[in-house]
Amino acid sequence: FPLRGEKHTNFQGGMKAAAFVSGGLVPNRLRGTRSNLRIHIADWYSTFASLAGQSAADKAPISPLKPDLNHPHKDVYQKNMSWPDV
């Protein structure tokens, strides 16, 4: 493999990965081409949600409880039924 390092390292082998996009939504002018653009994994979720006609907002079914400084171990996420908004 041409890159030094691996996952959990700061070398390029831990930071770069190959990716591809396929399907009918790829414009004809881009099919069969290569790109050296850099993207971040966080870009994929909102991109695919948009292509699927969905909102990328990740709202919990139940809002988290306010943190209680007197009871720091209290489950503010209500048994994984809530999470902070993204």
Secondary structure, 3 states (H helix, E strand, C coil): CCCCCCCCCCCHHHHCCCCCCCCCCCCHHHCCCCCCCCCCHHHHHHHHHHHCCCCCCCCCCCCCCCCCCCCCCCCCCCCCCCCCCC
